[in-house]
Amino acid sequence: MLIGLLQVDLRLQDAVSISSKRGLLRSLQDRWRHDFGATVAEVDRAENPVASVLAAALIGNDARWLETQLARMVETAKRQRDIDLVDYRIELLEGHGA
């Protein structure tokens, strides 16, 4: 079992409050959940209205498939309106079954 991790550093162009930030992020998070089946959470800068770090995880058995899916998620973030992708990191971890 492999675990694919994606961490993205984002800047939110039009967010003026934490609640407007949440609305912008929700759109991207929902798309990742729906299109890729990812688990997604904001993991840093939660109190900053114009910046965020999101992390997403996928589980699978094929490293190439995981890397492709995570790269597609990065492209989705790059195309997201009102959000600038500052940086990202993709990592694959080997999980141990029970």
Secondary structure, DSSP 4 states (H G I P E B T S, - for coil): -EEEEEEEEEEESS--SHHHHHHHHHHHHHHHHHHH--EEEEEE-TT-TTEEEEEEEEEES-HHHHHHHHHHHHHHHHH-TTEEEEEEEEEEEE----
